[in-house]
Structures are given as structure tokens and as C-alpha cells.
Amino acid sequence: MGDAFVAVLPQSPVPLPSRSNAGARTHRFVVLGAGQSAAEIVDYLHANYPNAEVHSVFARYGYSPADDSPYANRIFDPEAVDQLHGADAAERRRLLDLHRSTNYSVVDIELINKLYATEYQEMVRGPRRLFMRRASEITSAVETESGIELAVRSNLDGLTDTLSCDALILATGFTPAPLDNLLGELVPDSSVPRNVSRDYRLAVTEDVTGGIYLQGGTEQTHGLTSSLLSNVAVRAGEILASVLSHQNRTGALASLGAQDTYVTSEAR
């Protein structure tokens, strides 16, 4: 079964204004985050809302380029999963920290250069529409009748600006959802990293005969490919092989019948 993920979102997300009215009035958008998704959203909003201000807020001093060099990207090879899963937990954590720049809070260098050139041209020629709020954080967000009022604090000088905006876009990623609420007492250890075998089978209590497999949420045991598509075909094959190896005593896989109301049409 897939490991559930939840987005870190406000209770009441605000939809973007219609693109059909993009030029009708001045909008202001704020994008929180320093990764590829954040940069792409900043670029999209700036290009598609010609009268809008776009403020990019991030904790770094500037966007950092993704490390797509061939040696570093061997961390995504299928054989790296074997090596990382078999390594000592401290060594695995050290390597994952060293190579976070292959995947986390980084941006393709072409997009960095494009945004830099855009901001530079606006600073020289005007009007300013693209703003990079480096080393900053949002300390409060309050919905108003006209949009959202944000307090943006610069960690460089400690000053806080108040921004009234039409939308706040959180490009801050995802956190794995706890399995406790989903599986209850079936999983004896809810800590992270969980006890997950090389075949992505989650360790469960002794009285559970069925297998629980995690597609995602295994970065701390299997490496950076856990949440990426780069290894998905190999991972699916490994899980299938494990399922087949855990057949019941008759040599046949357990199956779901059409009488089971929870069975989807595809499974039937």
C-alpha cells in the first residue's frame, strides 16, 4: 500500500485570480519556498500576470542550483538503494545530508539565470514586479476581506514588512503522514526511520499475516529515490517479487472477491 502523504497547507487555501482577468488590475502574489517548484511558480506568475507583483520568500540568501552532476546523481541508481539500506544508520544519514542538493531546496540553473536576468532588468529599467526576499520568513498570515495580510521578517536585519497580497502559495514540500492513525496497533514502532525491510515491507506485529508495503516514506531507510520517479519501475518490480514470495501455503495468492464491497472495479 502507498504511504500516505499530506500537504502542509493552511486551513483555508485562497484560489488564484482568473488568468482571464490577469491584466485587469494589479495583483500581488507571495511564494514561500526555495526549491524547483517555488521557482517555477514564481516564473509562471510573473509571466502570466503582467500587472502583478511576485514576491519570492525563502530562508536562503539566494536560489541554489541543483547538483545534477553524474557522480552525485549515482545516489539515484537502483544499486544505491542496496548500499544505503545495508549501511549503518549514521552513515546513511550522513550521505543523505551530503547529497540533499541533488533534490531538496534547489533549482535548475537555467531557471535561476532566467529569474536573475528578469529581476536585474526590472531593477535597471523598471517597473519592479519581481522581488526576492532572501533570508526571510513569514511570521504571520491573516485572511482579510480583500486577500491575505502577511508579516515577512528579514533575518538579516530583523525588520518586518507587512504585505497585503491576493494569494500566498506554499511551495514548501510535503511531510510523511504518521502511520499511527492509518494502521493503529498493527505497527508497533511509529518512530522514524521505521523498521522497513529491503523489499519495502513494513515490520508489523507477529499476529499480522498480511504484508504492508510502502511506496514512499522510506527515504531514511532506502535513500533519496523513495519519493522520486527515477526508480519507480525497479521498486515496483521488487515489491511484486516480494509479494509473490509470500504466497500462502496452497501456493496461490490471496484474492479479493466481487462480493467484497470495498473492492474497486479495477480489482474485480
PEHU-V972285 format. One line per field, one symbol per residue. ss: DSSP state (H for helix, E for strand, L for the rest). phi: phi as a letter, one per 30 degrees, with the letter a starting at -180 (. if undefined). burial: I if it has 24 or more other C-alpha atoms within 12 Angstrom, else O. Layout:
BEGIN
ss = ???
phi = ???
burial = ???
END
This chain:
BEGIN
ss = LELLEEELLLLLLLLLLLHHHLLLLLLEEEEELLLHHHHHHHHHHHHHLLLLEEEEELLLLLLLELLLLLLHHHHHLHHHHHHHHHLLHHHHHHHHHHLHHHLLLLELHHHHHHHHHHHHHHHHHLLLLEEEELLEEEEEEEELLLLEEEEEEELLLLLEEEEEELEEEELLLEEELLLHHHHHHHLLLLLLLLLELLLLEELLLLLLLLLLELELLLHHHHLHHHHLLLLHHHHHHHHHHHHHHLLLLLLLLLLLLLLLLLLLLLLL
phi = .dddbbddbddbecddddddcecdadcbcbcckbcedddddedddddcbdccdbcccadddaecdddcdddddddcdedddeddddddedddddddddcdddbchbbedddeddddddddddddciddbcbccdhbbccabbdbdclbcccccdddcidcccccbdacccccibbddddeddciddcdbcdbdddbdedicddbdddccdcccccjibedccjddeccddbddddddddddddddcddddicddbccddddddddddd
burial = OOIOOOOOOOOOOIOIIOOOOOOOOOIIIIIIIIIIIIIIIIIOIIOOIIOIIIIIIIIOOIIIIIOOOOOOOIIIIIOIIOOIIOOOOOOIOOIIOOIIIIIIIIIIOOIIOOIOOIIOOOOOOOOOIIIIIIIIIIOOIIOOOOIIIIIIIIOOOOOOOOIIIIIIIIIIOOOIOOIOOOOOOOIOOOOOIIIIIIIIIIIIOOOOOOIIIIIIIIIIIIIIIIIIOOIOOOIIOIIOOOIOOOOOOOOOOOOOOOOOOOOOOOOO
END
